Amino acid sequence: MAGHPTGGAIDVTLLKDGKEVDMGTEFNDIPYEPENLTYLYSDFISEAAKENRKILFEGMEKAGFINYPTEWWHWSYGDCYWACLTHRDAIYSGVKEEDIV
């Protein structure tokens, strides 16, 4: 089950004075090869973008989130992806249609 629909994944960026800082790509951009600019550790982004991604990574990791490495903005906590990488049970799962009122 995908993380976003279950509540186990979020998309995050950084703001400074209410404006998005340089993250190297737009949010939800496509990872074109060979640069793969959307990858968390892309070598083809500016030093400022690398530093901003580092700040994002350190804060999210400290809070227990796991990054989906092809999308710097995508973070999981409690979904199946997170469970696999942390060797824990998933917290969030799908909802049966008959349980929806």
C-alpha positions as a printed NumPy array, in Angstrom:
array([[  0.   ,   0.   ,   0.   ],
       [  1.352,   3.402,  -0.958],
       [  2.399,   5.735,   1.839],
       [  0.521,   8.922,   0.974],
       [ -3.029,   7.498,   0.935],
       [ -2.472,   5.73 ,   4.262],
       [ -1.063,   8.761,   6.054],
       [  2.401,   7.237,   6.295],
       [  4.184,   9.522,   3.82 ],
       [  4.449,  13.271,   3.417],
       [  6.137,  15.669,   1.016],
       [  8.291,  18.338,   2.656],
       [ 10.392,  21.311,   1.612],
       [ 12.106,  24.152,   3.459],
       [ 10.963,  27.75 ,   3.684],
       [ 12.83 ,  30.873,   4.699],
       [ 10.829,  34.011,   5.379],
       [  7.804,  32.265,   3.861],
       [  9.506,  31.41 ,   0.574],
       [ 10.838,  28.061,  -0.589],
       [ 14.624,  27.882,  -0.528],
       [ 16.751,  26.459,  -3.344],
       [ 16.32 ,  22.686,  -3.209],
       [ 17.833,  22.047,  -6.637],
       [ 14.556,  21.22 ,  -8.369],
       [ 10.907,  22.052,  -8.124],
       [  8.806,  19.941,  -5.807],
       [  7.471,  16.859,  -7.65 ],
       [  9.9  ,  17.332, -10.549],
       [ 10.85 ,  14.372, -12.753],
       [ 14.269,  12.679, -12.246],
       [ 15.739,  12.918, -15.728],
       [ 18.895,  10.896, -16.346],
       [ 21.813,  11.19 , -16.176],
       [ 21.69 ,  14.05 , -13.646],
       [ 18.745,  12.729, -11.603],
       [ 18.371,  16.138,  -9.994],
       [ 15.484,  14.998,  -7.79 ],
       [ 17.619,  12.376,  -6.056],
       [ 18.416,  13.413,  -2.475],
       [ 22.174,  13.191,  -3.101],
       [ 22.394,  14.447,  -6.694],
       [ 25.868,  15.719,  -7.573],
       [ 24.447,  18.05 , -10.214],
       [ 22.775,  20.651,  -7.984],
       [ 24.212,  23.836,  -6.496],
       [ 26.11 ,  23.844,  -3.216],
       [ 23.278,  25.878,  -1.67 ],
       [ 20.737,  23.244,  -2.721],
       [ 22.975,  20.484,  -1.336],
       [ 23.188,  22.298,   1.992],
       [ 19.424,  22.834,   2.091],
       [ 18.802,  19.168,   1.371],
       [ 21.248,  18.282,   4.134],
       [ 19.3  ,  20.451,   6.59 ],
       [ 16.048,  18.789,   5.505],
       [ 17.559,  15.307,   5.745],
       [ 19.049,  15.845,   9.191],
       [ 15.824,  17.242,  10.626],
       [ 13.578,  14.591,   9.139],
       [ 15.926,  11.741,  10.02 ],
       [ 16.183,  12.993,  13.595],
       [ 12.366,  12.854,  13.789],
       [ 12.427,   9.229,  12.589],
       [ 11.4  ,   9.695,   8.963],
       [ 12.92 ,   7.759,   6.044],
       [ 13.564,   9.424,   2.677],
       [ 12.57 ,   7.887,  -0.625],
       [ 15.951,   8.601,  -2.265],
       [ 14.762,   9.458,  -5.794],
       [ 12.591,  12.296,  -4.419],
       [ 14.254,  14.67 ,  -1.949],
       [ 10.804,  15.864,  -0.787],
       [  9.256,  12.423,  -0.046],
       [  9.443,  11.196,   3.555],
       [  7.888,   8.126,   5.172],
       [  7.022,   7.255,   8.726],
       [  4.974,   4.211,   9.578],
       [  4.22 ,   2.991,   6.057],
       [  5.435,  -0.257,   4.476],
       [  8.56 ,   1.393,   3.005],
       [  9.53 ,   2.791,   6.417],
       [  8.807,  -0.575,   8.055],
       [ 11.048,  -2.419,   5.591],
       [ 13.996,  -0.079,   6.098],
       [ 13.66 ,   0.171,   9.885],
       [ 12.869,  -3.538,  10.4  ],
       [  9.68 ,  -2.638,  12.252],
       [  5.989,  -3.273,  11.709],
       [  4.092,  -0.753,   9.622],
       [  1.859,   1.569,  11.625],
       [ -0.4  ,   2.61 ,   8.757],
       [ -2.205,   0.295,   6.384],
       [ -4.996,   0.393,   3.847],
       [ -8.647,   0.818,   4.734],
       [-11.29 ,  -1.672,   3.638],
       [-14.01 ,  -0.097,   1.548],
       [-16.707,  -1.492,   3.836],
       [-15.1  ,   0.34 ,   6.79 ],
       [-15.624,   3.735,   5.167],
       [-18.819,   5.329,   6.39 ]])
